[in-house]
Amino acid sequence: MTVDRHARTMLPIPDRPRPGLTTYDAKDPATAYPPIEPLLPPAGAPNVLVILLDDVGFGASSVFGGPCRTPVAERLAAGGLTFNRFHTTALCAPTRQALLTGRNHHSVGMGSITETATSAPGNSSLRPNTKAPLAMTLKLNGYSTAQFGKCHEVPVWQSSPIGPFDAWPSGGGGFETFYGFIGGENNQWEPALYEGTTPVEPPATPEEGYHLTEDLADRAIGWIRTQKALAPDKPFFVYFAPGATHAPHHVPAEWADRYKGEFADGWDAQRDKTFARQKELGVIPADAELTARHDEIPAWDDMPEDLKAVLEREMEVYAGFLEHTDHHVGRVLDAVEDLGILDDTLVYYIIGDNGASAEGTVNGAFNEMANFNGMAALETPEFMRSKMAEFGSPTSYNHYAVGWAWAMDTPFQWTKQVASHWGGTRNGTIVHWPRAIHDKGGLRSQFTHVIDIAPTILEAAGLPEPTQVNGVQQSPMEGRSMLYAFEDADAPESHDLQYFEMFGNRGIYHQGWSAVTKHRTPWVMVGGALPAFDDDVWELYDGATDYSQARDLAREHPEKLHELQRLWLIEAVKYNVLPLDDRTAERLDPGMAGRPTLIRGDSQLFFPGMGRLSENSVVSIKNRSFSVTAEVDVPEDGGQGVIIAQGGRFGGWSLYLLDGAARFVYNALGIHRFTISAGSAVAPGIHQVRAEFAYDGGGLAKGGDVTIYYDGAPVGTGRVGLTQPMVFSADETTDIGYESGTPVSDDYTPQTSRFRGRINWVQIDLGTDDHDHLIDPDERVRIAMARQ
């Protein structure tokens, strides 16, 4: 047996040269040094592949009885173990940070998503350096590490191309390779991608057949093959998190068309079908009950008849999206198998980072940003019907209706964000490791949680939890290894206490019992009165006899309920859950939330070539007057192209030259476009081109008047009828001298958007009354110096 002599509790492993004879001449026969050996983990450490899908409910995939065909997941389950009581946090970024650290999400500052971070320790979005990520631990023990796909753990004020990169996967995250996107979601057809920390463009266009999931699978396959070709003795840790099936639900039409007519009976009937199939498969207990539909979720029969065809198509697109994703996961697994290493690879296939998403409103959405801006009413049934054929295509940014999310969480109550109930937190999970798992096709029903993955991987690799990483003493992992359950289906669960909390929705699990209270409804994003936390009504469930939380026993067992409520409070104090925070608009405002901002003040200066600037990297022009001014050098044959653009096809604005004349376009949610044009072209030479927007005021989302100036002289006027009050996009950015992603205006494409001529600078000013409509050099210097 090989003895591992490395001191692996301290990382990096200290270099400890052995004392011995040092000769004067290397030719001396007494000269002897041990050969240099690359750092490796202990013998037998497996390759590790963690696959994490996005926004997939327990009852969506066919492997757990759902209507969306996932043959790869079924194949993996037949050769591995199916865990039917595995839990997440009810939201994406918290689940991911918990998975990557082995700690509860509030322990690592991720009480919710990064965009709503506050200064409270449990919600700061800052991972303490006392809680090093798993990838860093594995890398410092000799693993090759790579991440492909979604990273939503970077604090918003650190998400620009200038960093800092401590929280980025290939910065301080421990991954030697990263290819994917930073943020909660991305356009699957035209994504904003990074390779490491460098912005890169997709290798092809949608017209050429590009799709993000396929691209991520290609990159993962290429990396795995390269790693095994060049370093076959080193195991790898690959984290494959494609961002599918988070909205927008983008998939080639032929995949959606496979489900034509399969959802005509609606979501209530789909719940019944899925429930019956789950029992037939044995993935839920035979005595499990199907939970009832809450009044806040409309019945299928109560939906407008003229909308039902649209609702059907929403679900067809989603089902095709999930099957398409499973297919590309299969390509990655096939590549591992083709290399002959599948038996020695520990695979986690986690089907969802939370429950199904109910963020698409009761009708669904052609552009989900409408609801995030409180403007869902713009998407009338007539509008939705007119767009039905485009759902899933590059011209859509779609999401399905609340009822479908509820159906995809069969047999449980509620959905994503509702951390109180299993519909928000229970995700079907498959573990496959032929060398160590002998109960092929077995079912495991021990309570497990996403924080258990990191300690499981360390135990499987024969690695201790580090007590010190990069000179910082580490706090213990809060998860429990699942390895004990791999061989014993009847082993007592080791993880028998777990709190849950998200936006005030909260719950506690302890030794089979769960006490829960739902505080807010996910799809009510604007308006709606919230009760005081102490007025929330708690429910009590006995998991020993009630798998799905169908029978509330709070009245029968009040003392048990009180016991669990007290236990929730103890755990909440222990893990930085308090103070509870159900604020919405206040948490979106950095000043009120208490988090830093990359940009301060009322002016911002840009230079040509700057790009991929997230909304948090640019002063906000929303709900106020502003001006945008550029100094351009126009060539003799005329100017053309984008000066500055923010957002894209589904919301944003752009100032550009078309046939030499300036245009300002405001695109409201891809539904309304307002175009203001100059009456003449900009003459050759150096000039200031300026657009001023005078906001109407009187509330959010109002319109305003626009005037275009050349060198201070008005050359065009027009009107913007309405604006977006909250957010332009979750993934589109601001670019100077070109536009990446999708275009704000149909007057150009990203490929034709580059400015012809030279841009010297661009400046945005908020709420200023500059009567000469010019910016002099001294003013620019003052703006630049004010930011130092």
Beta strands, then each sheet from edge to edge (+ up, - down):
strand 1: 10-11
strand 2: 47-52
strand 3: 81-83
strand 4: 86-87
strand 5: 144-151
strand 6: 177-182
strand 7: 193-195
strand 8: 198-200
strand 9: 236-241
strand 10: 345-350
strand 11: 429-432
strand 12: 442-444
strand 13: 448-449
strand 14: 468-469
strand 15: 472-473
strand 16: 497-502
strand 17: 505-510
strand 18: 513-517
strand 19: 539-542
strand 20: 603-606
strand 21: 626-634
strand 22: 641-648
strand 23: 651-658
strand 24: 661-668
strand 25: 672-681
strand 26: 685-695
strand 27: 704-710
strand 28: 713-720
strand 29: 734-736
strand 30: 758-766
sheet 1: 1+ 14+ 15-
sheet 2: 8+ 7- 6+ 5+ 9+ 2+ 10+ 11- 3+ 12+
sheet 3: 4+ 13+
sheet 4: 16+ 17- 18+ 19-
sheet 5: 20+ 30- 21+ 26- 27+ 28-
sheet 6: 25+ 24- 23+ 22- 29+
end
